[in-house]
């Protein structure tokens, strides 16, 4: 049975008429909606005709992370009163839960890229929703460029929606041929900011390393928050290792459950985090909880101020994840999680003066990451230089040249940059 009460409470409903009109008129739209409004769950159900009485369509929703893809599919199935794999399913690396009557399929952007390379027409798909566009992951930017190419050459009927919590709406609108921008207002409450820097200076992050003194300070701030405030605590940390170390230092807290949320977390833990708990909770999470997941019951956020992003060292020819200071935009997203359901508070583990020196936004991956995989995708697409692709940011020439050198050396591309059979 469809859970009409839960669907009616989602604020994005007010934007649905404008979104539908935009897609009927232009075939493309940019949806800007804060976290928790229902953009990830209600919108695909309406576009597929599973809610609202619209025409039946097949919708593919692309999420940047596996944990977000699974969670979105489970939530939509719950809203319909079904099990995953009936009307709504998901496909991530190594896991596919879909059925013969599935009309909404949630996939990772990596899975979507693979499908586009195999079947550029996306036969049988009527609508593609690119969720969390503001994160500017390389796979998402690449998928958007391929989809725009497909729509202009093979599938003019393919409907495209770029959806995000906070994004460069006008940039995405230009990229999608002047797509209308549809905004949905969210329900948010005031969030107080508590500046809680360490008493002594800590070493800045270097590579994957994080100063243990900072993690010990985060533990003390979590304990302080539990003592001073009510409600669940959501603590942002850069990666799995830091989450495990903080959990270990917190130990067993009286009448408090400590949960760890990241891409490797078991499905049972993910489900537990997304449902209200019987006891008070401390949820230790990576940036996946900034906007991809909504954790109920959170009144307090503890922000370590760190994130993990891909970087490349051209001098040494090495690439990988690096620990960096989170941007002010990411900090605003994290703080907002404390004000989703009631007034809240964020404890920031740095001082106010330092905040003004942080980058305004995270760097787009295409500007800082290793582009070898991107260059191979572009070569397989038939555009080795990526000059014909609609991208928000052009790939750096030096990084593309280095990527082509690697691909040529291993025989993945020929002298003209075309992918080898």
Secondary structure, 3 states (H helix, E strand, C coil): CCCHHHHHCCHHHHHHHHHHHHHHHCCEEEEEECCCCCCCCHHHHHHCCCCCCCCCCCEEEEECCHHHHHHHHHHHHHHHCCCCCCCEEEEECCEEECCCCCCEEEEEHHHHHHHHHHCCCCCCCCEEEECCHHHCCHHHHHHHHHHHHHHHHCCCCCEEEEEECCCCHHHHHHHCCCCEEEEECCCCCCEEEEECCCCCCCCCCECCECCHHHHHHHHHHHHHHHHHCCCEEEEECCCHHHHHHHHHHHCCECCEEEEEECCCCCHHHHHHHCCCCCCEEEEEECCHHHHCCCCCCEEEEEECCEEEEEEEECCCCEEEEEEEECCHHHHHHHHHHHHCCCCEEEEECCCHHHHCCCCCCCCCHHHHCCCHHHHHHHHHHCCCCCCCCCCCCCCCHHHHHHHHHHHHHCCCECCCCCECC
